[in-house]
Amino acid sequence: MKTSFPPLKVDPEFRAAVEEILEPGETLSSFMEQSLRLNLERRLGQRDFLARGLASREEARRTGEYYSATEVLDELDAMLSDAELKAGK
């Protein structure tokens, strides 16, 4: 069962701009729901990214094992090269 959000008050110009870009058959309501879902996914991703970063920082502090930016970038370059070879590029 769907529930409603509170009414959203926006400038008439903003509403007109949004309505202008709606796809055929798309409603303002469906556009708003999709926008909210995408923003929710983005925020959850940000939260998870920060949590992993903070956990990594704590692990580095606990173990005393740190890596320089150069070491990390070199490892990422190697991973990319391997992936490209496997993909036949």
PDB file of N, CA, C and O in Angstrom, chain B, residues numbered from 101:
ATOM      1  N   MET B 101       0.835  -1.166   0.000  1.00  0.00           N
ATOM      2  CA  MET B 101       0.000   0.000   0.000  1.00  0.00           C
ATOM      3  C   MET B 101       0.889   1.241   0.000  1.00  0.00           C
ATOM      4  O   MET B 101       1.780   1.371   0.840  1.00  0.00           O
ATOM      5  N   LYS B 102       0.651   2.132  -0.922  1.00  0.00           N
ATOM      6  CA  LYS B 102       1.436   3.357  -1.001  1.00  0.00           C
ATOM      7  C   LYS B 102       0.902   4.381  -0.020  1.00  0.00           C
ATOM      8  O   LYS B 102      -0.290   4.424   0.283  1.00  0.00           O
ATOM      9  N   THR B 103       1.821   5.206   0.469  1.00  0.00           N
ATOM     10  CA  THR B 103       1.438   6.322   1.327  1.00  0.00           C
ATOM     11  C   THR B 103       1.851   7.608   0.638  1.00  0.00           C
ATOM     12  O   THR B 103       2.574   7.582  -0.358  1.00  0.00           O
ATOM     13  N   SER B 104       1.399   8.720   1.162  1.00  0.00           N
ATOM     14  CA  SER B 104       1.697  10.019   0.553  1.00  0.00           C
ATOM     15  C   SER B 104       2.764  10.751   1.341  1.00  0.00           C
ATOM     16  O   SER B 104       2.912  10.572   2.549  1.00  0.00           O
ATOM     17  N   PHE B 105       3.510  11.591   0.614  1.00  0.00           N
ATOM     18  CA  PHE B 105       4.415  12.529   1.241  1.00  0.00           C
ATOM     19  C   PHE B 105       3.653  13.831   1.448  1.00  0.00           C
ATOM     20  O   PHE B 105       2.619  14.050   0.817  1.00  0.00           O
ATOM     21  N   PRO B 106       4.151  14.692   2.324  1.00  0.00           N
ATOM     22  CA  PRO B 106       3.504  15.997   2.474  1.00  0.00           C
ATOM     23  C   PRO B 106       3.614  16.788   1.169  1.00  0.00           C
ATOM     24  O   PRO B 106       4.517  16.541   0.371  1.00  0.00           O
ATOM     25  N   PRO B 107       2.721  17.716   0.953  1.00  0.00           N
ATOM     26  CA  PRO B 107       2.789  18.522  -0.272  1.00  0.00           C
ATOM     27  C   PRO B 107       4.138  19.225  -0.385  1.00  0.00           C
ATOM     28  O   PRO B 107       4.719  19.657   0.611  1.00  0.00           O
ATOM     29  N   LEU B 108       4.613  19.328  -1.602  1.00  0.00           N
ATOM     30  CA  LEU B 108       5.889  19.970  -1.861  1.00  0.00           C
ATOM     31  C   LEU B 108       5.627  21.342  -2.469  1.00  0.00           C
ATOM     32  O   LEU B 108       5.018  21.452  -3.533  1.00  0.00           O
ATOM     33  N   LYS B 109       6.084  22.368  -1.798  1.00  0.00           N
ATOM     34  CA  LYS B 109       5.869  23.729  -2.290  1.00  0.00           C
ATOM     35  C   LYS B 109       7.119  24.185  -3.032  1.00  0.00           C
ATOM     36  O   LYS B 109       8.215  24.197  -2.473  1.00  0.00           O
ATOM     37  N   VAL B 110       6.941  24.563  -4.309  1.00  0.00           N
ATOM     38  CA  VAL B 110       8.052  25.024  -5.134  1.00  0.00           C
ATOM     39  C   VAL B 110       7.604  26.253  -5.920  1.00  0.00           C
ATOM     40  O   VAL B 110       6.411  26.519  -6.067  1.00  0.00           O
ATOM     41  N   ASP B 111       8.589  26.989  -6.419  1.00  0.00           N
ATOM     42  CA  ASP B 111       8.285  28.145  -7.265  1.00  0.00           C
ATOM     43  C   ASP B 111       7.577  27.665  -8.538  1.00  0.00           C
ATOM     44  O   ASP B 111       7.879  26.584  -9.042  1.00  0.00           O
ATOM     45  N   PRO B 112       6.652  28.451  -9.051  1.00  0.00           N
ATOM     46  CA  PRO B 112       5.967  28.070 -10.292  1.00  0.00           C
ATOM     47  C   PRO B 112       6.935  27.850 -11.462  1.00  0.00           C
ATOM     48  O   PRO B 112       6.703  26.977 -12.298  1.00  0.00           O
ATOM     49  N   GLU B 113       8.008  28.630 -11.524  1.00  0.00           N
ATOM     50  CA  GLU B 113       8.985  28.470 -12.604  1.00  0.00           C
ATOM     51  C   GLU B 113       9.681  27.120 -12.516  1.00  0.00           C
ATOM     52  O   GLU B 113       9.936  26.477 -13.534  1.00  0.00           O
ATOM     53  N   PHE B 114       9.989  26.691 -11.284  1.00  0.00           N
ATOM     54  CA  PHE B 114      10.642  25.404 -11.092  1.00  0.00           C
ATOM     55  C   PHE B 114       9.703  24.275 -11.499  1.00  0.00           C
ATOM     56  O   PHE B 114      10.108  23.343 -12.194  1.00  0.00           O
ATOM     57  N   ARG B 115       8.469  24.360 -11.071  1.00  0.00           N
ATOM     58  CA  ARG B 115       7.488  23.327 -11.439  1.00  0.00           C
ATOM     59  C   ARG B 115       7.341  23.251 -12.957  1.00  0.00           C
ATOM     60  O   ARG B 115       7.305  22.156 -13.519  1.00  0.00           O
ATOM     61  N   ALA B 116       7.256  24.399 -13.623  1.00  0.00           N
ATOM     62  CA  ALA B 116       7.124  24.424 -15.080  1.00  0.00           C
ATOM     63  C   ALA B 116       8.338  23.784 -15.744  1.00  0.00           C
ATOM     64  O   ALA B 116       8.197  23.051 -16.723  1.00  0.00           O
ATOM     65  N   ALA B 117       9.529  24.058 -15.214  1.00  0.00           N
ATOM     66  CA  ALA B 117      10.745  23.476 -15.776  1.00  0.00           C
ATOM     67  C   ALA B 117      10.739  21.955 -15.639  1.00  0.00           C
ATOM     68  O   ALA B 117      11.148  21.244 -16.558  1.00  0.00           O
ATOM     69  N   VAL B 118      10.281  21.464 -14.508  1.00  0.00           N
ATOM     70  CA  VAL B 118      10.206  20.013 -14.304  1.00  0.00           C
ATOM     71  C   VAL B 118       9.166  19.402 -15.233  1.00  0.00           C
ATOM     72  O   VAL B 118       9.428  18.384 -15.874  1.00  0.00           O
ATOM     73  N   GLU B 119       8.004  20.007 -15.310  1.00  0.00           N
ATOM     74  CA  GLU B 119       6.941  19.476 -16.173  1.00  0.00           C
ATOM     75  C   GLU B 119       7.367  19.465 -17.637  1.00  0.00           C
ATOM     76  O   GLU B 119       6.927  18.615 -18.411  1.00  0.00           O
ATOM     77  N   GLU B 120       8.217  20.402 -18.011  1.00  0.00           N
ATOM     78  CA  GLU B 120       8.676  20.499 -19.388  1.00  0.00           C
ATOM     79  C   GLU B 120       9.555  19.316 -19.801  1.00  0.00           C
ATOM     80  O   GLU B 120       9.596  18.958 -20.978  1.00  0.00           O
ATOM     81  N   ILE B 121      10.251  18.712 -18.845  1.00  0.00           N
ATOM     82  CA  ILE B 121      11.158  17.625 -19.184  1.00  0.00           C
ATOM     83  C   ILE B 121      10.576  16.234 -18.928  1.00  0.00           C
ATOM     84  O   ILE B 121      11.268  15.232 -19.111  1.00  0.00           O
ATOM     85  N   LEU B 122       9.329  16.164 -18.512  1.00  0.00           N
ATOM     86  CA  LEU B 122       8.710  14.860 -18.283  1.00  0.00           C
ATOM     87  C   LEU B 122       8.646  14.072 -19.580  1.00  0.00           C
ATOM     88  O   LEU B 122       8.379  14.627 -20.646  1.00  0.00           O
ATOM     89  N   GLU B 123       8.895  12.765 -19.477  1.00  0.00           N
ATOM     90  CA  GLU B 123       8.796  11.872 -20.626  1.00  0.00           C
ATOM     91  C   GLU B 123       7.315  11.642 -20.948  1.00  0.00           C
ATOM     92  O   GLU B 123       6.455  11.844 -20.091  1.00  0.00           O
ATOM     93  N   PRO B 124       7.018  11.222 -22.179  1.00  0.00           N
ATOM     94  CA  PRO B 124       5.629  10.920 -22.514  1.00  0.00           C
ATOM     95  C   PRO B 124       5.048   9.863 -21.563  1.00  0.00           C
ATOM     96  O   PRO B 124       5.655   8.812 -21.354  1.00  0.00           O
ATOM     97  N   GLY B 125       3.911  10.136 -21.009  1.00  0.00           N
ATOM     98  CA  GLY B 125       3.255   9.225 -20.071  1.00  0.00           C
ATOM     99  C   GLY B 125       3.755   9.322 -18.648  1.00  0.00           C
ATOM    100  O   GLY B 125       3.184   8.701 -17.752  1.00  0.00           O
ATOM    101  N   GLU B 126       4.804  10.083 -18.421  1.00  0.00           N
ATOM    102  CA  GLU B 126       5.351  10.228 -17.072  1.00  0.00           C
ATOM    103  C   GLU B 126       4.580  11.308 -16.336  1.00  0.00           C
ATOM    104  O   GLU B 126       4.265  12.356 -16.899  1.00  0.00           O
ATOM    105  N   THR B 127       4.281  11.045 -15.082  1.00  0.00           N
ATOM    106  CA  THR B 127       3.572  12.035 -14.274  1.00  0.00           C
ATOM    107  C   THR B 127       4.559  12.754 -13.360  1.00  0.00           C
ATOM    108  O   THR B 127       5.658  12.269 -13.092  1.00  0.00           O
ATOM    109  N   LEU B 128       4.141  13.901 -12.901  1.00  0.00           N
ATOM    110  CA  LEU B 128       4.964  14.648 -11.952  1.00  0.00           C
ATOM    111  C   LEU B 128       5.193  13.807 -10.703  1.00  0.00           C
ATOM    112  O   LEU B 128       6.285  13.808 -10.134  1.00  0.00           O
ATOM    113  N   SER B 129       4.172  13.100 -10.287  1.00  0.00           N
ATOM    114  CA  SER B 129       4.266  12.238  -9.109  1.00  0.00           C
ATOM    115  C   SER B 129       5.298  11.127  -9.310  1.00  0.00           C
ATOM    116  O   SER B 129       6.118  10.881  -8.426  1.00  0.00           O
ATOM    117  N   SER B 130       5.266  10.460 -10.455  1.00  0.00           N
ATOM    118  CA  SER B 130       6.222   9.376 -10.698  1.00  0.00           C
ATOM    119  C   SER B 130       7.642   9.928 -10.813  1.00  0.00           C
ATOM    120  O   SER B 130       8.595   9.291 -10.366  1.00  0.00           O
ATOM    121  N   PHE B 131       7.782  11.111 -11.412  1.00  0.00           N
ATOM    122  CA  PHE B 131       9.090  11.751 -11.509  1.00  0.00           C
ATOM    123  C   PHE B 131       9.633  12.049 -10.107  1.00  0.00           C
ATOM    124  O   PHE B 131      10.805  11.801  -9.826  1.00  0.00           O
ATOM    125  N   MET B 132       8.784  12.575  -9.242  1.00  0.00           N
ATOM    126  CA  MET B 132       9.208  12.900  -7.880  1.00  0.00           C
ATOM    127  C   MET B 132       9.593  11.626  -7.121  1.00  0.00           C
ATOM    128  O   MET B 132      10.588  11.618  -6.397  1.00  0.00           O
ATOM    129  N   GLU B 133       8.813  10.550  -7.279  1.00  0.00           N
ATOM    130  CA  GLU B 133       9.136   9.299  -6.587  1.00  0.00           C
ATOM    131  C   GLU B 133      10.476   8.751  -7.078  1.00  0.00           C
ATOM    132  O   GLU B 133      11.305   8.320  -6.276  1.00  0.00           O
ATOM    133  N   GLN B 134      10.684   8.770  -8.380  1.00  0.00           N
ATOM    134  CA  GLN B 134      11.949   8.290  -8.936  1.00  0.00           C
ATOM    135  C   GLN B 134      13.114   9.136  -8.408  1.00  0.00           C
ATOM    136  O   GLN B 134      14.159   8.601  -8.039  1.00  0.00           O
ATOM    137  N   SER B 135      12.928  10.442  -8.375  1.00  0.00           N
ATOM    138  CA  SER B 135      13.969  11.338  -7.867  1.00  0.00           C
ATOM    139  C   SER B 135      14.298  11.034  -6.407  1.00  0.00           C
ATOM    140  O   SER B 135      15.465  11.011  -6.017  1.00  0.00           O
ATOM    141  N   LEU B 136      13.264  10.803  -5.611  1.00  0.00           N
ATOM    142  CA  LEU B 136      13.481  10.478  -4.197  1.00  0.00           C
ATOM    143  C   LEU B 136      14.218   9.149  -4.055  1.00  0.00           C
ATOM    144  O   LEU B 136      15.123   9.026  -3.230  1.00  0.00           O
ATOM    145  N   ARG B 137      13.838   8.158  -4.854  1.00  0.00           N
ATOM    146  CA  ARG B 137      14.500   6.855  -4.791  1.00  0.00           C
ATOM    147  C   ARG B 137      15.979   6.966  -5.172  1.00  0.00           C
ATOM    148  O   ARG B 137      16.839   6.398  -4.499  1.00  0.00           O
ATOM    149  N   LEU B 138      16.272   7.692  -6.244  1.00  0.00           N
ATOM    150  CA  LEU B 138      17.664   7.857  -6.674  1.00  0.00           C
ATOM    151  C   LEU B 138      18.482   8.600  -5.622  1.00  0.00           C
ATOM    152  O   LEU B 138      19.629   8.238  -5.357  1.00  0.00           O
ATOM    153  N   ASN B 139      17.906   9.623  -5.031  1.00  0.00           N
ATOM    154  CA  ASN B 139      18.610  10.377  -3.988  1.00  0.00           C
ATOM    155  C   ASN B 139      18.822   9.511  -2.752  1.00  0.00           C
ATOM    156  O   ASN B 139      19.869   9.594  -2.109  1.00  0.00           O
ATOM    157  N   LEU B 140      17.836   8.683  -2.416  1.00  0.00           N
ATOM    158  CA  LEU B 140      17.978   7.764  -1.289  1.00  0.00           C
ATOM    159  C   LEU B 140      19.138   6.804  -1.540  1.00  0.00           C
ATOM    160  O   LEU B 140      19.975   6.605  -0.659  1.00  0.00           O
ATOM    161  N   GLU B 141      19.198   6.206  -2.733  1.00  0.00           N
ATOM    162  CA  GLU B 141      20.290   5.290  -3.067  1.00  0.00           C
ATOM    163  C   GLU B 141      21.641   5.993  -2.978  1.00  0.00           C
ATOM    164  O   GLU B 141      22.605   5.429  -2.461  1.00  0.00           O
ATOM    165  N   ARG B 142      21.708   7.220  -3.479  1.00  0.00           N
ATOM    166  CA  ARG B 142      22.953   7.979  -3.441  1.00  0.00           C
ATOM    167  C   ARG B 142      23.381   8.247  -2.002  1.00  0.00           C
ATOM    168  O   ARG B 142      24.549   8.079  -1.652  1.00  0.00           O
ATOM    169  N   ARG B 143      22.432   8.664  -1.176  1.00  0.00           N
ATOM    170  CA  ARG B 143      22.766   8.951   0.224  1.00  0.00           C
ATOM    171  C   ARG B 143      23.181   7.694   0.987  1.00  0.00           C
ATOM    172  O   ARG B 143      24.101   7.732   1.804  1.00  0.00           O
ATOM    173  N   LEU B 144      22.497   6.579   0.716  1.00  0.00           N
ATOM    174  CA  LEU B 144      22.879   5.329   1.373  1.00  0.00           C
ATOM    175  C   LEU B 144      24.285   4.924   0.931  1.00  0.00           C
ATOM    176  O   LEU B 144      25.081   4.452   1.743  1.00  0.00           O
ATOM    177  N   GLY B 145      24.587   5.108  -0.344  1.00  0.00           N
ATOM    178  CA  GLY B 145      25.930   4.815  -0.842  1.00  0.00           C
ATOM    179  C   GLY B 145      26.980   5.682  -0.182  1.00  0.00           C
ATOM    180  O   GLY B 145      28.060   5.206   0.169  1.00  0.00           O
ATOM    181  N   GLN B 146      26.663   6.961  -0.014  1.00  0.00           N
ATOM    182  CA  GLN B 146      27.597   7.873   0.666  1.00  0.00           C
ATOM    183  C   GLN B 146      27.825   7.435   2.110  1.00  0.00           C
ATOM    184  O   GLN B 146      28.954   7.417   2.601  1.00  0.00           O
ATOM    185  N   ARG B 147      26.734   7.084   2.776  1.00  0.00           N
ATOM    186  CA  ARG B 147      26.839   6.663   4.179  1.00  0.00           C
ATOM    187  C   ARG B 147      27.702   5.410   4.293  1.00  0.00           C
ATOM    188  O   ARG B 147      28.561   5.317   5.170  1.00  0.00           O
ATOM    189  N   ASP B 148      27.467   4.436   3.391  1.00  0.00           N
ATOM    190  CA  ASP B 148      28.243   3.201   3.420  1.00  0.00           C
ATOM    191  C   ASP B 148      29.711   3.468   3.100  1.00  0.00           C
ATOM    192  O   ASP B 148      30.600   2.885   3.721  1.00  0.00           O
ATOM    193  N   PHE B 149      29.969   4.354   2.126  1.00  0.00           N
ATOM    194  CA  PHE B 149      31.342   4.715   1.756  1.00  0.00           C
ATOM    195  C   PHE B 149      32.068   5.317   2.957  1.00  0.00           C
ATOM    196  O   PHE B 149      33.207   4.952   3.249  1.00  0.00           O
ATOM    197  N   LEU B 150      31.405   6.236   3.648  1.00  0.00           N
ATOM    198  CA  LEU B 150      32.022   6.859   4.827  1.00  0.00           C
ATOM    199  C   LEU B 150      32.269   5.839   5.930  1.00  0.00           C
ATOM    200  O   LEU B 150      33.311   5.870   6.585  1.00  0.00           O
ATOM    201  N   ALA B 151      31.318   4.939   6.138  1.00  0.00           N
ATOM    202  CA  ALA B 151      31.479   3.914   7.170  1.00  0.00           C
ATOM    203  C   ALA B 151      32.676   3.015   6.853  1.00  0.00           C
ATOM    204  O   ALA B 151      33.455   2.678   7.745  1.00  0.00           O
ATOM    205  N   ARG B 152      32.823   2.625   5.572  1.00  0.00           N
ATOM    206  CA  ARG B 152      33.972   1.800   5.195  1.00  0.00           C
ATOM    207  C   ARG B 152      35.277   2.573   5.391  1.00  0.00           C
ATOM    208  O   ARG B 152      36.272   2.006   5.842  1.00  0.00           O
ATOM    209  N   GLY B 153      35.274   3.854   5.055  1.00  0.00           N
ATOM    210  CA  GLY B 153      36.471   4.669   5.231  1.00  0.00           C
ATOM    211  C   GLY B 153      36.861   4.805   6.686  1.00  0.00           C
ATOM    212  O   GLY B 153      38.037   4.699   7.035  1.00  0.00           O
ATOM    213  N   LEU B 154      35.873   5.041   7.538  1.00  0.00           N
ATOM    214  CA  LEU B 154      36.158   5.173   8.972  1.00  0.00           C
ATOM    215  C   LEU B 154      36.635   3.843   9.556  1.00  0.00           C
ATOM    216  O   LEU B 154      37.531   3.818  10.399  1.00  0.00           O
ATOM    217  N   ALA B 155      36.037   2.744   9.109  1.00  0.00           N
ATOM    218  CA  ALA B 155      36.475   1.419   9.577  1.00  0.00           C
ATOM    219  C   ALA B 155      37.907   1.146   9.124  1.00  0.00           C
ATOM    220  O   ALA B 155      38.708   0.588   9.873  1.00  0.00           O
ATOM    221  N   SER B 156      38.219   1.542   7.898  1.00  0.00           N
ATOM    222  CA  SER B 156      39.575   1.362   7.371  1.00  0.00           C
ATOM    223  C   SER B 156      40.577   2.188   8.172  1.00  0.00           C
ATOM    224  O   SER B 156      41.675   1.726   8.485  1.00  0.00           O
ATOM    225  N   ARG B 157      40.180   3.416   8.496  1.00  0.00           N
ATOM    226  CA  ARG B 157      41.058   4.265   9.307  1.00  0.00           C
ATOM    227  C   ARG B 157      41.331   3.618  10.667  1.00  0.00           C
ATOM    228  O   ARG B 157      42.469   3.599  11.136  1.00  0.00           O
ATOM    229  N   GLU B 158      40.290   3.096  11.287  1.00  0.00           N
ATOM    230  CA  GLU B 158      40.461   2.459  12.598  1.00  0.00           C
ATOM    231  C   GLU B 158      41.337   1.213  12.500  1.00  0.00           C
ATOM    232  O   GLU B 158      42.146   0.939  13.386  1.00  0.00           O
ATOM    233  N   GLU B 159      41.163   0.453  11.399  1.00  0.00           N
ATOM    234  CA  GLU B 159      41.999  -0.737  11.199  1.00  0.00           C
ATOM    235  C   GLU B 159      43.459  -0.335  11.012  1.00  0.00           C
ATOM    236  O   GLU B 159      44.355  -0.989  11.545  1.00  0.00           O
ATOM    237  N   ALA B 160      43.701   0.730  10.265  1.00  0.00           N
ATOM    238  CA  ALA B 160      45.075   1.204  10.077  1.00  0.00           C
ATOM    239  C   ALA B 160      45.673   1.666  11.397  1.00  0.00           C
ATOM    240  O   ALA B 160      46.840   1.394  11.680  1.00  0.00           O
ATOM    241  N   ARG B 161      44.890   2.354  12.197  1.00  0.00           N
ATOM    242  CA  ARG B 161      45.383   2.796  13.510  1.00  0.00           C
ATOM    243  C   ARG B 161      45.679   1.597  14.404  1.00  0.00           C
ATOM    244  O   ARG B 161      46.669   1.576  15.136  1.00  0.00           O
ATOM    245  N   ARG B 162      44.800   0.600  14.329  1.00  0.00           N
ATOM    246  CA  ARG B 162      44.962  -0.582  15.173  1.00  0.00           C
ATOM    247  C   ARG B 162      46.204  -1.373  14.795  1.00  0.00           C
ATOM    248  O   ARG B 162      46.950  -1.818  15.666  1.00  0.00           O
ATOM    249  N   THR B 163      46.426  -1.549  13.497  1.00  0.00           N
ATOM    250  CA  THR B 163      47.539  -2.386  13.029  1.00  0.00           C
ATOM    251  C   THR B 163      48.811  -1.600  12.764  1.00  0.00           C
ATOM    252  O   THR B 163      49.898  -2.175  12.726  1.00  0.00           O
ATOM    253  N   GLY B 164      48.687  -0.283  12.580  1.00  0.00           N
ATOM    254  CA  GLY B 164      49.841   0.532  12.230  1.00  0.00           C
ATOM    255  C   GLY B 164      50.249   0.363  10.770  1.00  0.00           C
ATOM    256  O   GLY B 164      51.319   0.819  10.369  1.00  0.00           O
ATOM    257  N   GLU B 165      49.405  -0.289   9.976  1.00  0.00           N
ATOM    258  CA  GLU B 165      49.709  -0.542   8.561  1.00  0.00           C
ATOM    259  C   GLU B 165      49.049   0.537   7.699  1.00  0.00           C
ATOM    260  O   GLU B 165      47.825   0.615   7.601  1.00  0.00           O
ATOM    261  N   TYR B 166      49.888   1.358   7.083  1.00  0.00           N
ATOM    262  CA  TYR B 166      49.417   2.454   6.238  1.00  0.00           C
ATOM    263  C   TYR B 166      50.020   2.303   4.844  1.00  0.00           C
ATOM    264  O   TYR B 166      51.077   1.692   4.684  1.00  0.00           O
ATOM    265  N   TYR B 167      49.349   2.860   3.839  1.00  0.00           N
ATOM    266  CA  TYR B 167      49.828   2.831   2.462  1.00  0.00           C
ATOM    267  C   TYR B 167      49.848   4.250   1.925  1.00  0.00           C
ATOM    268  O   TYR B 167      48.960   5.052   2.216  1.00  0.00           O
ATOM    269  N   SER B 168      50.875   4.553   1.133  1.00  0.00           N
ATOM    270  CA  SER B 168      50.950   5.883   0.525  1.00  0.00           C
ATOM    271  C   SER B 168      49.977   5.946  -0.645  1.00  0.00           C
ATOM    272  O   SER B 168      49.536   4.921  -1.165  1.00  0.00           O
ATOM    273  N   ALA B 169      49.657   7.157  -1.042  1.00  0.00           N
ATOM    274  CA  ALA B 169      48.772   7.349  -2.195  1.00  0.00           C
ATOM    275  C   ALA B 169      49.389   6.723  -3.439  1.00  0.00           C
ATOM    276  O   ALA B 169      48.677   6.148  -4.263  1.00  0.00           O
ATOM    277  N   THR B 170      50.700   6.830  -3.579  1.00  0.00           N
ATOM    278  CA  THR B 170      51.388   6.250  -4.734  1.00  0.00           C
ATOM    279  C   THR B 170      51.220   4.736  -4.762  1.00  0.00           C
ATOM    280  O   THR B 170      50.960   4.161  -5.819  1.00  0.00           O
ATOM    281  N   GLU B 171      51.365   4.090  -3.615  1.00  0.00           N
ATOM    282  CA  GLU B 171      51.185   2.637  -3.546  1.00  0.00           C
ATOM    283  C   GLU B 171      49.768   2.236  -3.943  1.00  0.00           C
ATOM    284  O   GLU B 171      49.576   1.275  -4.688  1.00  0.00           O
ATOM    285  N   VAL B 172      48.790   2.963  -3.451  1.00  0.00           N
ATOM    286  CA  VAL B 172      47.390   2.659  -3.756  1.00  0.00           C
ATOM    287  C   VAL B 172      47.116   2.857  -5.232  1.00  0.00           C
ATOM    288  O   VAL B 172      46.494   2.005  -5.868  1.00  0.00           O
ATOM    289  N   LEU B 173      47.573   3.977  -5.789  1.00  0.00           N
ATOM    290  CA  LEU B 173      47.343   4.243  -7.211  1.00  0.00           C
ATOM    291  C   LEU B 173      48.057   3.225  -8.096  1.00  0.00           C
ATOM    292  O   LEU B 173      47.513   2.813  -9.121  1.00  0.00           O
ATOM    293  N   ASP B 174      49.261   2.815  -7.717  1.00  0.00           N
ATOM    294  CA  ASP B 174      49.974   1.790  -8.479  1.00  0.00           C
ATOM    295  C   ASP B 174      49.195   0.473  -8.461  1.00  0.00           C
ATOM    296  O   ASP B 174      49.078  -0.191  -9.491  1.00  0.00           O
ATOM    297  N   GLU B 175      48.675   0.100  -7.321  1.00  0.00           N
ATOM    298  CA  GLU B 175      47.889  -1.130  -7.210  1.00  0.00           C
ATOM    299  C   GLU B 175      46.609  -1.036  -8.053  1.00  0.00           C
ATOM    300  O   GLU B 175      46.235  -2.002  -8.718  1.00  0.00           O
ATOM    301  N   LEU B 176      45.941   0.119  -8.027  1.00  0.00           N
ATOM    302  CA  LEU B 176      44.740   0.300  -8.842  1.00  0.00           C
ATOM    303  C   LEU B 176      45.064   0.239 -10.330  1.00  0.00           C
ATOM    304  O   LEU B 176      44.303  -0.337 -11.108  1.00  0.00           O
ATOM    305  N   ASP B 177      46.191   0.831 -10.731  1.00  0.00           N
ATOM    306  CA  ASP B 177      46.627   0.751 -12.133  1.00  0.00           C
ATOM    307  C   ASP B 177      46.869  -0.703 -12.544  1.00  0.00           C
ATOM    308  O   ASP B 177      46.497  -1.108 -13.645  1.00  0.00           O
ATOM    309  N   ALA B 178      47.484  -1.477 -11.670  1.00  0.00           N
ATOM    310  CA  ALA B 178      47.742  -2.891 -11.965  1.00  0.00           C
ATOM    311  C   ALA B 178      46.424  -3.654 -12.099  1.00  0.00           C
ATOM    312  O   ALA B 178      46.277  -4.491 -12.989  1.00  0.00           O
ATOM    313  N   MET B 179      45.479  -3.366 -11.225  1.00  0.00           N
ATOM    314  CA  MET B 179      44.170  -4.028 -11.292  1.00  0.00           C
ATOM    315  C   MET B 179      43.460  -3.676 -12.591  1.00  0.00           C
ATOM    316  O   MET B 179      42.848  -4.539 -13.221  1.00  0.00           O
ATOM    317  N   LEU B 180      43.538  -2.420 -12.991  1.00  0.00           N
ATOM    318  CA  LEU B 180      42.913  -1.986 -14.237  1.00  0.00           C
ATOM    319  C   LEU B 180      43.565  -2.671 -15.430  1.00  0.00           C
ATOM    320  O   LEU B 180      42.866  -3.135 -16.331  1.00  0.00           O
ATOM    321  N   SER B 181      44.867  -2.742 -15.450  1.00  0.00           N
ATOM    322  CA  SER B 181      45.587  -3.398 -16.531  1.00  0.00           C
ATOM    323  C   SER B 181      45.188  -4.877 -16.633  1.00  0.00           C
ATOM    324  O   SER B 181      44.957  -5.384 -17.730  1.00  0.00           O
ATOM    325  N   ASP B 182      45.108  -5.558 -15.499  1.00  0.00           N
ATOM    326  CA  ASP B 182      44.679  -6.958 -15.476  1.00  0.00           C
ATOM    327  C   ASP B 182      43.270  -7.112 -16.024  1.00  0.00           C
ATOM    328  O   ASP B 182      43.005  -8.019 -16.814  1.00  0.00           O
ATOM    329  N   ALA B 183      42.370  -6.235 -15.612  1.00  0.00           N
ATOM    330  CA  ALA B 183      40.984  -6.315 -16.070  1.00  0.00           C
ATOM    331  C   ALA B 183      40.896  -6.076 -17.571  1.00  0.00           C
ATOM    332  O   ALA B 183      40.121  -6.736 -18.264  1.00  0.00           O
ATOM    333  N   GLU B 184      41.690  -5.132 -18.072  1.00  0.00           N
ATOM    334  CA  GLU B 184      41.694  -4.844 -19.510  1.00  0.00           C
ATOM    335  C   GLU B 184      42.236  -6.024 -20.306  1.00  0.00           C
ATOM    336  O   GLU B 184      41.722  -6.335 -21.381  1.00  0.00           O
ATOM    337  N   LEU B 185      43.270  -6.684 -19.788  1.00  0.00           N
ATOM    338  CA  LEU B 185      43.813  -7.875 -20.458  1.00  0.00           C
ATOM    339  C   LEU B 185      42.782  -8.984 -20.517  1.00  0.00           C
ATOM    340  O   LEU B 185      42.623  -9.640 -21.546  1.00  0.00           O
ATOM    341  N   LYS B 186      42.077  -9.194 -19.405  1.00  0.00           N
ATOM    342  CA  LYS B 186      41.044 -10.237 -19.349  1.00  0.00           C
ATOM    343  C   LYS B 186      39.894  -9.919 -20.291  1.00  0.00           C
ATOM    344  O   LYS B 186      39.282 -10.826 -20.854  1.00  0.00           O
ATOM    345  N   ALA B 187      39.597  -8.635 -20.466  1.00  0.00           N
ATOM    346  CA  ALA B 187      38.513  -8.229 -21.349  1.00  0.00           C
ATOM    347  C   ALA B 187      38.944  -8.192 -22.818  1.00  0.00           C
ATOM    348  O   ALA B 187      38.126  -7.985 -23.714  1.00  0.00           O
ATOM    349  N   GLY B 188      40.229  -8.395 -23.042  1.00  0.00           N
ATOM    350  CA  GLY B 188      40.744  -8.424 -24.406  1.00  0.00           C
ATOM    351  C   GLY B 188      40.939  -7.064 -25.026  1.00  0.00           C
ATOM    352  O   GLY B 188      40.861  -6.927 -26.246  1.00  0.00           O
ATOM    353  N   LYS B 189      41.187  -6.068 -24.226  1.00  0.00           N
ATOM    354  CA  LYS B 189      41.397  -4.702 -24.747  1.00  0.00           C
ATOM    355  C   LYS B 189      42.859  -4.462 -25.039  1.00  0.00           C
ATOM    356  O   LYS B 189      43.229  -3.375 -25.481  1.00  0.00           O
TER     357      LYS B 189
END
